[in-house]
Amino acid sequence: MQDSNLFLCCFRSSTSFPIIKFTHSSKFKFKFASTAALAHFNVSHTNFSESEDSSSSSSSSYCSSNNITKDNIKEESFHIVKSLQNDPSLAFSLFTQLKQQQFVGFPENISTYAAIIRIFCYWGLNRRLDSVFHDLIALSKQHPSFEIHDLFELLVDDGGVNGGNHNYMLRAIDVYLKACVVLKMFDKAIDFLFRTRRHGVVPNILTCNFLINRMVESGKVDMALAIYRQLKRLGLCPNHYTYGIVIKAFCKKCELKEAAYVFKEMEKAGVRPHSYCYTAYIEGLCKNMRSDLGYEVLQACRRENVPVDLYAYIVVIRGFCSEMKLDEAERVYLDMEKKGLVCQVDVYSPLIYGYCKSHNLLKALALHEAMLSRGIKTNCVIVSYLLQCLVEMGLTMEVVELFKELKESGMFLDGVAYNIVFSALCKLEKVDDAVDMVEDMKAKRMVLDIKHYTTLINGYFLRGKLVDAFAMFKEMKEKGLKPDIVTYNVIAAGLSRNGQAHDAIDLLDYMETQGVKPNSITHKMIIEGLCSAGKVVEAEAYFNSLEDRSIEVYSAMVNGYCEANLVGKSYELFLNLSNQGDISKEGSCFKLLDKLCMAGDIHKAIMLLDTMLALNVEPSKIMYSKVIAAMCHDGKLEYARSLFDFFIKKGFMPDVITYTIMINTYCRMNYLKEAHELFEDMKRKGIKPDVITYTVLLDGNLKANLRRHFLSPSGKRTGDVSSLWMEMQKMEITPDVVSYTVLIDGQIRAANFQDAISLFDEMVDRGLQPDTVTYSAMISGFCIRGHMEKAHTLLKEMSSKGMTPGSDLILAFKRGIVKARKYIVHGKFLRKLQSKLNQVKTNANVFLQACVKHGP
């Protein structure tokens, strides 16, 4: 059993791991009298609150009435403040004035600070106490000789308010420790914690939790665990939040087995695990890419009626989305709905992000719509996911339109959303429109950051407006923004693309003077920029001039050759690198693979895949699919099927597109049996065929039926065609124009013209608009049968929709006219011949009658 499965043993019968029982245990009680004594402060001595309304007039009045002057105030400040122990508001006001007028020196008047601390501790004024300690911490940095322990020695030595110095001592320790933790002064906090422990004082467990948790969140996990263990040795009794923090710490270290053992510690200590503990463990599993196990734990908790909050579901959904297991994430979402849990924006946000990342925009939009329909407001983060997805899918105009629509709706759009629309406008070569939107940002008091300026600079370079790009660069620096490596890389790429190779290289020296060192991306930008500008020779020279050529730089040259359509050189460089035991970046490999497939060089494409495998670099799913598609296009079906089977053995699951490509190739080469076997295989594996898959099979079967004369004498759809059509309807897959056109064309070719007309009418009734191919098939059918009037009507309808008839359709129409004319001429001849025969018959009858009457 794997370590990460340890926790699940609490639900199973096993002696190998600790059994965590979901039973109520006795309530946890603090074991230190010093901690319990804090309850003294929970008693309300007065209705006093931490109001800041006290005026300085009261303190001035106090000084006047008590003959306090500038001469004696500095020496008497301690006694003055201490005497106001029953009026904390006046004490605070006076103390503040004394500080402002520098009558309270530091560190010579540390006793005065001790006096005000005692008063605040007694009255439970934690916010004001925190403020005093923050002041002391700041002052101690200016006076290194000062030790905070000196202050606490004063607190211990003096009897304090009503003699309860131990009680306010505890409060002071807790507040000081929290102040140090907030300022991330962990070493000081730890040192102070253990010094006070030597005096027999144990801080509040909540303060210890605060310290350990902040250390874990700040990445100091080992230190946090060491403090936890040391505090336990010193007698501290952890509560369920302490254990939850420790579980989180172990998960951050990827030590899932140790995290699970914490539940055993809780059982031994008699502490009942809280929902916080389970959620911490579930989140830890999900962050360690074990969301499947995290969901199992969540389900087990639900079965055992262990309380888990909504956040546990959120972290599981977030985990599955991070692993791009979107089907599993949606299953959790549906499980939440089934259990009646109210979904929040935090549930929808990771799902929408996941679908946007996978470019499944329709699914992302559907979820977004579902969220809005339930009264859950969207936010600028989710909107940015959708906008970025549109950009990545090349739908830049839609980005601008959606942004304007959201803006007009009154929704708040942050700087990230603006930067995305800036990028879209720049790609549309509308950088000036993007600059105009800057004023809109300023009107909303939004400050442009370095990302906004870098995007606009890139936009000007894309337009070839180098002067404007550098003007924007100058403005950015004048605004106090220091260009970073990303900005310089954009400039390097822009100069290279615009034929300014020497300036791009000079930029490298300028970067060094600005304290920014060129990196591999800088070199990559220059090489790819030169190649895209057609300056391959200059790119090669620059590449060869680099002493330290990283994988990134080699990949850039591979990309550059591909951009310049020098596929042979790109492949040669790829092999040279692989012979050294290295390999280009995956993006470069894919680009080269794509170019090889487009060039029809399947042999080299397969060699590329083999090289990647030999160097233990797993080709991506899309790479395999690309080569399979290229093989199918080239008619190399056996090779395609071998790679397809190898693809599955490697653990990849072909998607509907890859299956459809293979099925289409089988149909095209008249291997209907193999096509249907593959079709059934994909359904068995849970991959739902889409409308394209069914259309391919319909087309293949119709053509095969035509070849075999498989249609019934009645002319109706039979065999596999009919069953496929019915299956589509059963699967609720709506036929599209192409599906109908395939069937219409098949019926026309099989001389079932009436069925073709019925299908055409059915398609129009469903609201589908016939395309050029559909019209051409129907018009050709009418022409073949000499129904030229109907053919002419459809031709006029087609032209009115802006569709231009192809040369084949025009030729078919002409042939139809000629054929119709022949029918007409032939008809006229028959009618004339019949007329003559009738005349002969009439004449013969007259002659016979005359012979009878007059004789021969």
Phi, psi and omega in degrees: 000135181289156181301321184291348179272001188302315185301323184296344180295342178294345180254359185236164179273106181205144177256358183284337186226162181295140179265122179259115184265135178269068179233155180285132176246169180297151184295144180285135179237141176292142185257359182255125180299326181297325179285319180296333182295343178299340179299336178305325183279349179281347179283128182281112179279333185200172177273013182297139175235167182281060181277143179260020188276351184300131183268160180288343181296324181296319179290323178296319179297320180298317181297319181294315184290339181252017176055040178270122182241172180295334183287323184255354188292325184292321180285330186260004185304322180298311183291326180298309182295317182298326182292345182262027184298337179267359178227075186300329181294315179292321179299316180296317181296316180294316180301318180297316179294319179300320179293314182300323181267011175059033175274346175251103181277165179223130007264008185298330180257038182297333179295330177293319176299319180298322181295314181291327178296318179300316181298313181296322178296315182299317182273000177069033182268076188294325181295317179290326177297317178300319180297318179297316180293325176296321176297315180297320179296318179295318180292325181294334177290332178276343181231080185304337182287343182285135177243130180299334180295332177298320178297315182288335174295321177297319179296325181285318185293322183279141180296332175076191184290120177055021178075007182266049187294330182294324181292310181284341173299316179298317180296318180297318179299313181299314182292320179296315179301316179296324178297317178297318182294316179301323179275006180059031176267066187295321181298317179296318180298316182292316179300315180294321181301314184281334175293317179293328180296328179293337178272008178083014181255124177251122181295164176303140179300328179294324178293318177298319177299318180300315180297308184296318182296315179296326177293319178297314181294334179271005177088001179268062188290314181299319179296319180298316180293325178294319178296318179301315182292320181294319179295325177294321179294329181277359174106005179290134178259108181294151171255184186295332178289324176300313180296322178298321178294320179294320176301315179299321180296313180297321179295325177295331178272003182065022179261077187289329179295316179295324178297319180292326180292341178300326178296327176292320177300318180297319180298317179295324182278354181075024180259122180283125180301136179266164178303331178300321181294313180296318180296321179299319180290317179299316180295321178298318177298316182294321180288342176263024177062030175238051181296330178298316178290324177300320179290325176298317179297317179300314179296321178296320177298319180294319181296323183270010180058032175279130183292118172234140184269178182299328183299329179299319177294320181298316182292327178292315177299315180298320180295313178299321179293323177296326178274001181060030173263074191287329178296318179293321179298318180290330177296320177295318178300316178291327177296321177298314180298319181297325181275002176078015178284137183281117180284140179247178180298331179293340177280315183287324186304308180294326178296314179296320178299315181299314180291327176293319180296325179272005178063025173269074188296322182298319179292320179297316180293324179296318178295320179298319179294320179297321179296313181295323182294340180263013176080013178268121183286141175282174178218173185293336178293311180297318179300321179295324175301312183294318180296316180296322178298317179298320178298312183295333179272004178079011181266061187292323179296322179294329177299311182297317181295316180295320179299314180297320180297316180292321180296317179293335179285352179090006181287143177285128178241125185273185183298329179295315179298318178297320181295325178294316180289329173301313180299318180296315180297322179295321178293332177276006182060036177241049183297330178296324176295323178295319179296322178298326181289343177299321179297325177296320178296316181296323179298332179267013179060033175263132184265131177291134177254184184296330179293319179298312181297318181297320178298316181292321176299315178299322179299317179294322178296321178299328178276354183079014181266079185292323180298314179295324179298314181288333174295319177293322178298318179295317179298320180300316180291324179294333178280002178088009179268125181271121180302138178257185183298327179296316179300312181295324178295322176297318179294317179300315179295318181297316178296317181297316180297329184264021172077012181259061185299317182295320178295323179297320180288323176296330180301327181300318179293320179297321178301317180300320180293337180267006178079016179245119182269129177302142179241187182299326179296322178301310179297321179299314181299318181294314181297311181293324179295316179296317181295318180293335177273004178084007182262065184292323181298315179296322179296318179297319180296317180294317179302315182289337181282343182281126180284315182258095182260106181279175176301323180300318182290316176301316179299323178298320180290323175300314177298317182299316177299321178296318179300324181273008181060028174261070188294324180299314179294322179298315181293322179296316179295322177300316180293320179300318179293318182291330177293339177272002179090007178245172181213150180295165175299154184302322180298321178291319177300317181294319180297317178295317179301317179299316180294320179296318179294319178296325179279355179077014180270075185293326182301313180291327178297317178292321177300323179297315178297318180297319179297317179299315180295322180295330180265017178060032174249113185284118175300148182285165179302319183291332178293312177302314182299322181297315181291319177301316179297318180295319178297317179297318180297327181275358178081010181269074189292320182296316178296320181298317181292323178297316179292324178300314179292321178296321178304316180289321179297331179285357177098001177276148175250113179302142178272181183297329181292312181297316177301316182295322178298315179295315180298318179299319180294318177300316180295317182297328181262013173067034173254072186293325181297313180295324179297315181291325178296318179292324178297316178291326180296317181294325179291322178297326182274007175081015178264113186283122176296146177256186184297329180291318179301312180296321180297319178301313181293321177301314180296316180297317180290320179298317180292323178292319178299320180295319180293324183265002183055046187277350182290147180288159180301331182285347179083012181273161177291128182226179173061216185295330181298311181297316182292323178295318180297318179292322180295322177302315181294321179294323180278001180059038175260112185283124178297143177256187183301320182295317179302311179298319182297319178301314180293317180300313181296320179296319180291323179295316181294332179270010177067022174260064190293326180295322175296322178298317179296319179297317179296320179299315180295321179297319180298314180295320179298330179280000178087011178272132181271122178301144176258187184302319182294319180297311179300317182300318180297314181293316181296318178299319179299315178297320181295319181300323182268005176077013178273070189289332180294316178292321178298319180294322179297314179294324179296318177295319179297319179297314181294324181295338179266012177079016180265129181266124179296141177282169182298325179295321180290319178298318179296318179297322180294318178297317179299322178298320179295315180299317181297319179296320179297320179299319177299318181295312180298314179301322179294319179297318180298317180296319179295321180293318178296317178299320179299318180293319179297319177298321180294318179298317180298319179296315181297322180295320179296319179296318181296319181294319179297323179293321180295322181293321184284316187252350183091162182291000000 
